[in-house]
Amino acid sequence: MVTEEAVISALRTVEDPDLKKDIVSLGFIKNLKISGDAVSLDVELTTPACPVKEQLKQQVEDAIRGAGASEVRVEMTARVRKTSENVDLVPGVRNIIAIASGKGGVGKSTVSVNLAVALAQEGASVGLLDADVYGPSVPLMMGCEDEKPWTENAKIIPIKKHGISMMSLGFLLEDGQAVLWRGPMVAGTVKQLLGDVAWGELDYLLVDLPPGTGDAPMSLAQLVPLTGVVIVATPQDVAANIAIKSVLLFKRLNAPIVGVIENMSHFVCPSCGETTKIFSGREGTDLAASIPAPFLGSVPLDPAISESGDDGQPSIVAFPDRPQAARFREIAKELAREVSKHAYAEKGLVRDLEQSPR
C-alpha cells in the first residue's frame, strides 16, 4: 500500500520554479486521498493562468508514481492570492494592475483589453477599469459603447462582456460629449470609478491609464495599493524615453513595475512570411533591463488588431488563431506569474524575488 508519508515526501521534490519552494511547503496540496495503490489530490496554484501548469502536473504525477502508486489523479486548481489587505475602496479585488505608458499611440488600451480577455479565458475573474477620463476607448473596443450601467444598492453595476466586468466614463457620457475638467475633478472621478462600482470578487482589476504622468496615474497610486504597473512601449527611442518618466513617477509613489510589454514590435508579411521591423529604436528588452523589470513579451504589428478594435471585438476574440492572439495569451500568463511572485514576496514567503529582466 502507498502511505501518505511516502506521497508527501515525494511531493516535496516538486518545486515551483518561480516561488523557489516545494509545493508542499507552499500549501499547494489539497484533498489528498489514498486508497490502496490509488492516489488522488488537488494542486492549488496561485493563478489559473500559470504558464507552467502542465509541467507541474506532470512532475506531480511522476513523483506520486515514484512513491509506489499505480493509479494517479491530479486536479489542477487555482486560488489567486491577495497582495494587499484592508483595501476599503475595492474590498473584493485581490490585485490591481495599472497599464501605463509614457506617450499616447503605443496601443496601451489595445493591450489592456486583450490582456483582460486572455486572463478571463484562463479562468480568472477579471475587471477592466478605463481610467482615461479624457479619451475613454474601452467601450468602443469591447463593442458596448451604447450600453449604460445601472445602480443597485447605491453602487454602479459594471458592464459585462467577454467575461470581463468593465467600467468607463465613456458609459456615463452622452454621445460625443467632451470632458472639460481640471485636475481635482479627474482625481475625484478615478476615485468614484473605483469605489462606487460593485466590482465584486475579482482576481485581477486591470486599469487602463491615460498616457503620461498626470492626475489619473497619481490618483490611482495614492488611492489604492497597486499590485504593480505594466509599462507599454513601442520600439522607439522617444517612446522608451518618455516611458522612463512614468516609471520614475510610479517608483516615487511606491508602486512596483511588474513588467514591460513591447507593442508593434515587428510586421510579418501575410503573403511571404518575411519579418520587417517598423521601428528602429530602443527595444522592449533594453527598456526592461534599464528599469529594471521583467520583460513580459512583444506583440507584432498586425492590421487585424486595429480592425477588430474598431469593430468592437478584442483581436484575441476576433482572430484567435493569429500570432498576435498567441502573444497576448503568453504575455497574460507571464503577467499572472509576476503578480503571484509579488504576492508571495509581499507576505515574506519567498526568497530571492528581486525584479530582473527575463
ZALUMMI-151105 format. One line per field, with one value per residue: residue number from 1; y, x, z of N, C-alpha, C in turn. Coordinates in steps of 0.02 Angstrom, whole numbers, plus 50000, padded with zeros to 5 digits. Atoms other than C-alpha are relative to their C-alpha. Layout:
REM ZALUMMI-151105
n = (NUM/...)
nyy = (Y/...)
nxx = (X/...)
nzz = (Z/...)
cayy = (Y/...)
caxx = (X/...)
cazz = (Z/...)
cyy = (Y/...)
cxx = (X/...)
czz = (Z/...)
//
This chain:
REM ZALUMMI-151105
n = (1/2/3/4/5/6/7/8/9/10/11/12/13/14/15/16/17/18/19/20/21/22/23/24/25/26/27/28/29/30/31/32/33/34/35/36/37/38/39/40/41/42/43/44/45/46/47/48/49/50/51/52/53/54/55/56/57/58/59/60/61/62/63/64/65/66/67/68/69/70/71/72/73/74/75/76/77/78/79/80/81/82/83/84/85/86/87/88/89/90/91/92/93/94/95/96/97/98/99/100/101/102/103/104/105/106/107/108/109/110/111/112/113/114/115/116/117/118/119/120/121/122/123/124/125/126/127/128/129/130/131/132/133/134/135/136/137/138/139/140/141/142/143/144/145/146/147/148/149/150/151/152/153/154/155/156/157/158/159/160/161/162/163/164/165/166/167/168/169/170/171/172/173/174/175/176/177/178/179/180/181/182/183/184/185/186/187/188/189/190/191/192/193/194/195/196/197/198/199/200/201/202/203/204/205/206/207/208/209/210/211/212/213/214/215/216/217/218/219/220/221/222/223/224/225/226/227/228/229/230/231/232/233/234/235/236/237/238/239/240/241/242/243/244/245/246/247/248/249/250/251/252/253/254/255/256/257/258/259/260/261/262/263/264/265/266/267/268/269/270/271/272/273/274/275/276/277/278/279/280/281/282/283/284/285/286/287/288/289/290/291/292/293/294/295/296/297/298/299/300/301/302/303/304/305/306/307/308/309/310/311/312/313/314/315/316/317/318/319/320/321/322/323/324/325/326/327/328/329/330/331/332/333/334/335/336/337/338/339/340/341/342/343/344/345/346/347/348/349/350/351/352/353/354/355/356/357/358)
nyy = (49939/49935/49963/49926/49974/50009/49954/49933/49996/49996/49935/49948/49994/49958/49930/49948/49968/49928/49986/50029/50044/50059/49988/50018/49942/49944/50013/50013/50067/50000/50058/50061/50062/50061/50062/50052/49972/49944/49936/49942/49938/49937/49955/49933/49953/49930/49966/50046/49985/50021/50022/50065/50044/50069/50025/50020/50058/50059/50014/50028/50068/50041/50008/50046/50067/50020/50020/50066/50000/50025/49959/49931/49948/49934/49946/49936/49945/49938/49948/49941/49969/49928/49968/49947/50008/49941/49951/49984/49974/50057/50055/50067/50005/50029/49968/49943/49994/49942/50004/49930/49986/49932/49960/50030/50031/50061/50058/50020/50024/50064/50048/50010/50038/50068/50035/50015/50057/50058/50024/50028/50063/50049/50018/49950/49949/49941/49937/49952/49931/49951/49939/49946/49957/49955/50038/50070/50039/50070/50017/50013/50058/50060/50007/49987/49928/49977/50025/49955/50037/49979/50002/50047/49990/49942/50017/50007/50068/49996/50033/50063/50028/50044/50023/49945/49947/49938/49934/49946/49938/50002/50026/49951/49938/49999/50012/49941/49951/49992/49988/49939/50001/49989/50055/50028/50036/50063/50042/50021/50049/50063/50028/50025/50059/50055/50014/50000/50054/50065/50044/50068/50036/50002/50019/49946/49940/49964/49930/49969/49931/49955/49994/49946/50001/49951/50009/50067/50048/49983/50013/50072/50026/49974/50024/50072/50031/50036/50059/49980/49960/50026/49947/50018/49955/50024/49998/49935/49965/49951/50036/50027/49944/49974/50053/49996/49949/50034/50046/49960/49978/50055/50018/49950/50015/50067/50049/50039/50014/50073/50025/49958/50031/49965/50006/49985/50015/50013/50018/50061/49998/50057/50035/50035/50018/49961/49958/49933/49955/49935/49949/50018/49972/50041/50057/50011/50035/49950/49957/50039/50007/49935/49978/50063/50034/50057/49989/50047/50024/49952/50013/49976/49953/50040/49960/50030/49974/49937/50015/50030/49950/49954/50036/50014/50065/50008/50041/50068/50032/49998/50038/50038/50043/49960/49995/49951/50029/50043/49958/49973/50054/50012/49943/50002/50050/49972/49950/50036/50028/49947/49979/50051/49991/49940/50015/50038/49958/49952/50034/50026/50072/50022/49966/49988/49980/49935/49991/49998/50016/50072)
nxx = (50042/49966/50013/50002/49933/49960/50024/49980/49927/49987/50023/49952/49948/50027/49991/50026/49939/50000/50001/49939/50013/50037/50072/50028/49988/50040/50070/50037/50031/50066/50045/49962/50036/49964/50038/49957/49948/50029/49990/50030/49988/50005/49944/50029/49950/50012/50038/50022/49961/49931/49969/49967/50051/49994/49935/50007/50044/49961/49952/50037/50020/49940/49977/50045/49986/49936/50013/50031/50070/50012/50055/49990/50044/49978/50043/49967/50046/49964/50028/49958/49988/50010/49936/50005/50057/50036/50013/50070/50032/50018/49985/50001/49950/49938/49941/50013/49943/50006/49968/49979/49952/49976/50032/50057/49989/49961/50045/50010/50069/50004/49967/50041/50060/49983/49974/50057/50036/49957/50002/50067/50003/49964/50040/49997/50052/49963/50034/49962/50020/49975/49987/49983/50059/50008/50009/50017/50006/50019/50068/50000/49959/50033/50063/50058/50002/50070/50028/49998/50004/50052/49978/50035/49974/49955/49939/50006/49988/49958/50019/49963/49994/49942/49978/49966/50040/49969/50028/49966/50038/50033/50068/50040/50004/50042/49963/49965/49987/49930/49988/49961/49989/49933/49971/50038/50059/49974/49984/50063/50033/49964/50021/50068/50000/49976/50038/50073/50019/50006/49953/50006/49937/49958/49930/49960/50032/49954/50019/49972/49986/49981/49927/49968/49991/50048/50039/50029/49952/49982/50057/50008/49947/50010/50064/49999/49933/49995/49957/49945/50012/49973/49982/50007/49962/49979/49927/49977/49964/50043/50048/49963/49978/50057/50022/49958/50029/50054/49969/49976/50059/50027/49952/50007/50062/49991/50037/49950/50008/50000/49984/49999/50026/49984/50054/49981/49928/49980/50055/49989/50038/50045/49991/49936/49974/49941/50007/49973/50004/50029/49963/49929/49974/49984/50045/50031/49954/49953/50037/50010/49935/49980/50044/50011/50065/50006/50027/50056/50007/50012/50058/49985/50045/50047/50059/50060/50009/50038/50064/50047/50017/50049/50063/50029/49980/49929/49971/49991/50064/50017/49950/49966/49948/49945/49943/50010/50040/49955/49956/50038/50011/49936/49984/50046/49973/49940/50023/50027/49942/49967/50046/49996/49936/50005/50044/49963/49946/50030/50016/49939/49999/49955/49935/49968/50047/49982/50023/49945/50024/50006)
nzz = (50000/50000/49938/50006/49988/50061/50051/49981/50008/50072/50025/49979/50051/50055/49981/50044/50028/49988/49928/49973/49944/50021/50001/49935/49956/50024/49986/50062/50000/49969/50009/50014/49982/50018/49994/50027/50042/50037/49966/50033/49963/50037/49994/50003/50022/49981/50053/50053/50060/49986/50062/49991/49971/50025/49978/49930/49995/50020/49947/49943/50017/50000/49931/49965/50025/49970/49930/50000/50022/50068/50027/49976/50027/49978/50025/49992/49984/49987/49957/50006/49935/49996/49986/49949/49955/49976/50052/49988/50060/50043/49953/50029/50054/49972/50030/50045/50045/50045/50065/50010/50053/49996/50052/50032/50064/49997/49998/49930/49991/50035/49958/49940/50017/50019/49941/49957/50029/49996/49931/49989/50036/49960/49942/49947/49998/50022/50011/50040/49986/50047/49962/50046/49993/50057/50061/49985/50061/49986/50023/50072/50017/49975/50035/49956/49989/49993/49938/49943/49936/49954/49931/49955/49932/50002/50035/50072/50022/50059/50063/50007/50068/50009/49934/49966/49969/50024/49986/50035/50003/50065/49991/49964/50038/50059/50061/50026/49948/49982/49928/49990/49928/49974/49961/49944/50024/50026/49942/49970/50045/49992/49936/50007/50044/49959/49940/50007/50045/49968/50035/49976/49988/50060/49994/50028/50028/50042/50006/50060/49983/50055/50006/49964/49927/49975/49939/49994/49972/49931/49956/49992/49957/49932/49973/49986/50006/50063/50004/50042/50060/50063/50046/50071/50043/50066/50005/50022/49947/49968/49958/49942/49958/49963/49955/49939/49956/49964/49951/49944/49962/49961/49948/49947/49964/49971/50039/50035/50072/50005/50066/50059/50060/50062/50049/50069/50001/50068/50045/50037/50063/50005/50064/50005/49934/49983/49942/50010/49943/50020/49962/49994/49938/49941/49994/49935/49955/49975/49954/49939/49965/49972/49946/50036/49990/50046/50067/50005/50068/50054/50042/50068/50033/50039/50017/49970/49932/50004/50034/49953/49949/50029/50009/49935/49975/49989/50053/49975/50011/50071/50039/49948/50026/50028/49953/49946/49947/49962/49959/49944/49951/49967/49957/49943/49953/49969/49952/49942/49964/49962/49946/49948/49967/49959/49943/49951/49974/49953/49938/49973/50005/50052/49999/50065/50051/50028/50069/50048/50068/50014)
cayy = (50000/50179/50281/50465/50492/50422/50529/50689/50652/50626/50787/50886/50854/50957/51141/51290/51366/51545/51538/51431/51317/51144/51131/51051/51196/51318/51237/51187/51009/50992/50847/50709/50538/50367/50203/50056/50099/50238/50420/50575/50755/50936/51054/51232/51352/51540/51583/51492/51573/51484/51462/51303/51218/51065/51049/51045/50922/50801/50818/50783/50629/50563/50593/50501/50353/50352/50331/50169/50223/50133/50247/50436/50576/50754/50900/51071/51212/51391/51524/51696/51771/51948/52064/52199/52186/52311/52396/52482/52561/52395/52260/52112/52147/52040/52127/52297/52312/52478/52476/52633/52715/52870/52931/52903/52798/52645/52535/52535/52517/52377/52287/52314/52245/52092/52050/52061/51941/51824/51812/51781/51644/51557/51553/51708/51832/51996/52177/52317/52499/52630/52773/52876/53013/53124/52987/52830/52696/52532/52542/52553/52420/52299/52330/52400/52589/52601/52513/52609/52544/52547/52564/52441/52471/52637/52551/52557/52385/52361/52316/52135/52065/51928/51876/52047/52169/52343/52523/52679/52861/52827/52730/52882/53021/53072/53026/53149/53238/53308/53313/53485/53452/53509/53401/53385/53329/53196/53131/53126/53032/52899/52876/52858/52734/52629/52646/52673/52519/52347/52255/52103/51970/51991/51905/52048/52225/52298/52488/52566/52732/52885/52914/53019/53065/53167/53166/52996/52892/52988/52975/52788/52753/52859/52790/52604/52496/52439/52262/52334/52432/52366/52483/52475/52548/52533/52502/52687/52794/52929/52802/52723/52890/52951/52781/52803/52960/52855/52728/52864/52930/52760/52723/52886/52828/52658/52564/52421/52395/52214/52209/52288/52247/52293/52328/52337/52253/52196/52158/51985/51987/51877/51830/51786/51774/51898/51992/52180/52296/52451/52549/52552/52622/52552/52379/52322/52206/52352/52460/52321/52299/52485/52496/52351/52249/52085/52087/52008/51993/52078/52092/52101/52237/52159/52254/52131/52209/52384/52313/52209/52350/52468/52333/52315/52149/52116/52040/51888/51851/51902/51819/51686/51589/51733/51760/51914/51813/51685/51825/51905/51736/51709/51884/51865/51708/51797/51941/51819/51738/51904/51951/51785/51811/51985/51920/51795/51918/52043/51913/51864/51686/51683/51723/51792/51879/52030/52100/52072/52060/51891)
caxx = (50000/50052/50071/50032/50206/50283/50172/50207/50393/50388/50291/50423/50538/50423/50470/50376/50504/50452/50422/50577/50495/50421/50234/50204/50284/50188/50023/49975/49922/49736/49614/49744/49660/49741/49652/49768/49883/49769/49808/49706/49739/49714/49859/49802/49910/49924/49838/49732/49845/50001/50121/50198/50033/50055/50239/50197/50055/50172/50302/50171/50107/50284/50328/50174/50206/50383/50309/50226/50055/49986/49834/49853/49726/49790/49669/49749/49652/49697/49668/49736/49816/49780/49929/49863/49749/49619/49581/49420/49388/49384/49373/49340/49483/49637/49757/49754/49867/49892/49929/50030/50134/50238/50159/50000/49984/50078/49923/49902/49713/49726/49848/49736/49581/49666/49760/49598/49511/49661/49662/49474/49493/49614/49481/49521/49390/49440/49386/49439/49432/49452/49534/49570/49447/49480/49483/49392/49407/49365/49176/49208/49344/49235/49083/48970/48979/48788/48763/48725/48758/48626/48637/48589/48607/48693/48826/48854/48839/48981/48951/48998/49061/49183/49189/49252/49172/49201/49178/49222/49172/49126/48974/48913/48940/48820/48872/49005/49017/49190/49263/49325/49392/49539/49647/49540/49388/49493/49556/49379/49316/49451/49402/49219/49254/49346/49240/49064/49064/49007/49162/49127/49261/49399/49566/49632/49573/49666/49666/49692/49776/49792/49967/50090/50112/49955/49818/49742/49901/49947/49772/49763/49929/49879/49702/49738/49892/49938/49999/50104/50118/50142/50232/50182/50300/50341/50522/50558/50682/50551/50426/50558/50624/50451/50406/50551/50465/50311/50423/50501/50329/50267/50428/50408/50233/50300/50209/50316/50344/50295/50333/50365/50269/50333/50190/50202/50371/50377/50269/50253/50200/50045/50095/50278/50306/50450/50476/50502/50545/50436/50528/50716/50732/50757/50683/50573/50706/50827/50694/50654/50838/50860/50715/50747/50587/50534/50507/50335/50342/50313/50160/50181/50106/49950/49814/49689/49717/49659/49524/49446/49458/49365/49234/49207/49295/49462/49580/49608/49422/49402/49562/49608/49724/49835/50009/49954/49825/49956/50069/49932/49896/50080/50101/49946/50023/50188/50095/50000/50166/50243/50088/50097/50281/50242/50101/50215/50359/50243/50197/50378/50351/50476/50660/50762/50621/50717/50639/50754/50738/50678)
cazz = (50000/49967/50126/50150/50218/50058/49947/50044/50043/49854/49827/49922/49775/49660/49665/49597/49476/49517/49704/49735/49861/49856/49829/49999/50094/49985/50035/49859/49904/49942/49964/49965/49964/49962/49931/49913/49768/49704/49746/49707/49754/49701/49667/49706/49606/49633/49468/49338/49207/49272/49125/49200/49247/49136/49181/49367/49341/49252/49389/49524/49434/49410/49593/49656/49542/49608/49782/49727/49663/49511/49489/49500/49481/49491/49475/49445/49529/49574/49705/49669/49824/49879/49877/49992/50142/50204/50039/50090/49920/49825/49960/49844/49723/49754/49634/49549/49398/49309/49123/49085/48950/48934/48772/48676/48521/48584/48593/48782/48777/48650/48762/48915/48829/48758/48918/49017/48897/48895/49085/49087/48958/49075/49210/49312/49370/49288/49291/49174/49227/49091/49186/49031/49078/48927/48795/48854/48721/48809/48773/48585/48583/48681/48571/48707/48682/48677/48843/49003/49179/49313/49501/49636/49824/49787/49682/49494/49414/49289/49107/49070/48905/48854/49036/49092/49216/49145/49194/49098/49099/48917/48979/49075/48948/48812/48636/48576/48743/48784/48959/49011/49186/49287/49399/49557/49456/49368/49535/49603/49451/49467/49649/49603/49463/49591/49747/49680/49568/49626/49567/49673/49694/49565/49545/49439/49406/49258/49249/49078/49119/49008/48940/49036/49219/49253/49382/49343/49369/49526/49598/49566/49651/49801/49819/49818/49847/49672/49648/49510/49349/49172/49052/48868/48738/48554/48499/48477/48572/48603/48672/48785/48848/48896/48970/49092/49158/49201/49286/49393/49442/49499/49592/49687/49733/49791/49651/49586/49399/49366/49182/49013/48854/48682/48562/48372/48382/48200/48049/47973/47790/47772/47594/47607/47795/47793/47956/47949/48093/48080/48215/48235/48410/48584/48604/48747/48816/48832/48914/49039/49080/49113/49238/49289/49270/49191/49004/48980/48791/48625/48514/48324/48218/48142/48046/48121/48293/48245/48130/48268/48396/48280/48252/48440/48469/48553/48425/48536/48513/48331/48269/48399/48282/48226/48302/48398/48494/48545/48605/48710/48791/48829/48900/49009/49085/49115/49198/49310/49355/49407/49509/49602/49639/49703/49814/49898/49912/49998/50128/50156/50098/49957/49948/49804/49712/49653/49493/49346/49157/49099)
cyy = (50063/50036/50075/50030/49995/50049/50071/50010/50007/50069/50057/50008/50044/50073/50046/50040/50075/50016/49967/49960/49940/50011/49979/50059/50060/49990/49986/49934/50002/49933/49937/49939/49941/49940/49944/50031/50059/50065/50055/50062/50059/50039/50071/50051/50072/50039/49947/50010/49980/49973/49932/49949/49927/49969/49976/49939/49936/49981/49969/49928/49953/49986/49950/49928/49973/49978/49934/49997/49975/50040/50069/50046/50067/50053/50067/50054/50063/50044/50058/50033/50076/50033/50051/49991/50068/50055/50017/50021/49945/49935/49931/49989/49977/50034/50055/50013/50058/49986/50071/50006/50072/50045/49964/49966/49936/49938/49975/49973/49933/49945/49985/49955/49927/49960/49981/49939/49936/49970/49968/49933/49944/49980/50049/50045/50068/50060/50046/50070/50046/50066/50058/50046/50042/49962/49928/49961/49928/49984/49984/49936/49935/49992/50013/50075/50027/49977/50051/49959/50025/49994/49952/50006/50054/49985/49993/49927/50002/49965/49937/49976/49962/49977/50053/50047/50066/50063/50052/50062/50003/49972/50052/50066/49994/49992/50065/50052/50002/50015/50060/50008/50017/49943/49971/49960/49932/49952/49974/49948/49932/49965/49971/49937/49939/49981/49995/49945/49934/49949/49927/49969/49993/49976/50057/50056/50037/50071/50030/50075/50043/50004/50057/49991/50050/49978/49930/49949/50015/49984/49925/49972/50023/49974/49928/49974/49957/49937/50016/50037/49964/50059/49974/50052/49968/50005/50064/50034/50049/49966/49974/50056/50028/49947/50001/50052/49971/49953/50039/50025/49944/49977/50049/49988/49929/49948/49960/49991/49924/49975/50053/49960/50043/49988/50022/49988/49989/49982/49937/50002/49939/49959/49959/49980/50038/50047/50067/50040/50068/50057/49975/50024/49949/49945/49991/49965/50048/50046/49964/49995/50065/50019/49980/49970/49941/50022/49947/49973/50055/49978/50026/50051/49960/50043/49972/50028/50064/49989/49973/50050/50050/49967/49979/49930/49999/49952/49928/49960/49995/49957/49957/49958/50039/50007/50049/49971/49955/50041/50030/49947/49986/50056/50001/49950/50026/50053/49966/49971/50054/50024/49949/50006/50060/49987/49962/50039/50049/49968/49967/49925/49974/50040/50014/50018/50070/50004/50006/49983/49925/49982)
cxx = (50043/49982/49999/50069/50044/49979/50023/50075/50018/49981/50047/50057/49977/50002/49966/50059/50004/50006/50057/49990/49961/49925/49966/50008/49958/49925/49958/49960/49935/49966/50038/49962/50038/49956/50040/50058/49975/50006/49966/50013/49987/50065/49973/50055/49981/49961/49976/50039/50073/50032/50034/49951/50010/50066/49996/49956/50038/50050/49967/49981/50061/50024/49957/50009/50065/49993/49963/49928/49994/49944/50005/49950/50020/49955/50036/49947/50042/49962/50048/50007/49992/50065/49996/49936/49967/49994/49926/49964/49976/50014/50003/50053/50066/50063/49979/50063/49988/50037/50016/50047/50024/49963/49940/50019/50040/49955/49985/49930/49989/50031/49957/49940/50017/50030/49943/49962/50042/50000/49933/49993/50037/49963/50002/49940/50033/49954/50045/49972/50034/50008/50024/49939/49988/49987/49984/49987/49977/49929/49997/50037/49969/49930/49939/49993/49929/49968/50008/49994/49942/50027/49956/50032/50055/50067/49986/50017/50041/49970/50042/49998/50066/50028/50033/49948/50034/49965/50044/49956/49962/49929/49952/49991/49949/50043/50032/50018/50075/50005/50047/50011/50072/50018/49957/49939/50021/50014/49936/49964/50033/49979/49930/49996/50027/49950/49925/49975/50000/50044/49992/50068/50038/50070/50045/49955/50054/49974/50036/50008/50010/50076/50027/50000/49953/49961/49974/50050/50019/49943/49992/50051/49991/49936/50001/50071/50002/50042/50061/49977/50033/50012/49995/50038/50010/50076/50025/50036/49955/49951/50035/50020/49942/49972/50039/49972/49941/50027/50022/49942/49975/50049/49997/49938/49999/49956/50051/49984/50006/50014/49998/49974/50019/49944/50024/50074/50026/49938/50019/49955/49956/50010/50064/50030/50062/49986/50034/49992/49975/50037/50071/50031/50012/49949/49975/50046/50051/49966/49989/50064/50020/49958/50025/49932/49997/49974/49947/49990/49985/49940/50015/49949/49956/49939/49936/49986/49959/49932/49949/49981/49949/49932/49969/50014/50074/50029/50009/49936/49985/50046/50042/50059/50059/50056/49990/49960/50042/50045/49963/49988/50064/50017/49955/50025/50062/49981/49972/50056/50033/49956/50003/50065/49998/49958/50038/50058/49974/49987/50062/50007/50051/50065/50022/49950/50014/49974/50060/49973/49998/50045)
czz = (50000/50065/49987/50010/49937/49946/50015/49989/49926/49973/50021/49950/49941/50023/49950/49973/50012/50074/50038/50063/49976/50011/50065/50048/49980/50013/49939/50002/50040/49985/49980/50026/49974/50013/49967/49962/49957/50041/49959/50043/49953/50012/49989/49984/50019/49947/49949/49935/50009/49936/50005/50029/49978/50021/50072/50008/49983/50055/50061/49986/50002/50071/50038/49976/50027/50072/50004/49976/49928/49965/50030/49966/50030/49967/50014/50011/50014/50048/49998/50068/49996/50020/50056/50040/50015/49947/50003/49936/49954/50039/49968/49946/50029/49973/49953/49960/49953/49935/49978/49940/50009/49951/49972/49935/50000/50005/50070/50013/49966/50041/50062/49986/49987/50058/50048/49974/50006/50071/50016/49965/50036/50063/50057/49998/49992/49993/49959/50012/49949/50036/49957/49996/49937/49934/50012/49936/50011/49977/49925/49984/50023/49970/50043/50014/50009/50066/50057/50064/50042/50072/50040/50069/50001/49968/49925/49981/49935/49939/49992/49927/49995/50067/50042/50031/49985/50026/49966/50003/49933/50003/50028/49962/49943/49938/49974/50052/50018/50074/50007/50075/50017/50048/50056/49977/49971/50057/50032/49958/50006/50065/49995/49957/50036/50055/49993/49954/50038/49963/50021/50014/49934/50017/49978/49976/49961/49990/49941/50014/49938/49996/50043/50075/50033/50061/50009/50026/50072/50048/50013/50050/50072/50032/50022/49995/49937/50009/49958/49938/49941/49953/49929/49959/49931/49996/49967/50057/50037/50047/50063/50048/50042/50048/50066/50048/50039/50053/50061/50043/50045/50055/50058/50042/50028/49965/49959/49926/49992/49930/49946/49941/49940/49949/49931/49988/49929/49959/49962/49938/49995/49937/49998/50067/50021/50059/49989/50064/49977/50034/50012/50065/50054/50010/50071/50049/50031/50051/50067/50040/50034/50061/50069/50019/49953/49932/49988/49930/49951/49958/49930/49975/49952/49985/50031/50069/49998/49967/50050/50054/49975/49991/50067/50026/50014/49948/50021/49992/49926/49958/50047/49976/49970/50051/50057/50058/50044/50045/50059/50053/50040/50049/50061/50052/50036/50051/50063/50042/50043/50058/50057/50039/50047/50062/50054/50029/50052/50068/50031/49995/49950/50004/49928/49945/49975/49928/49955/49931/49989/49942)
//
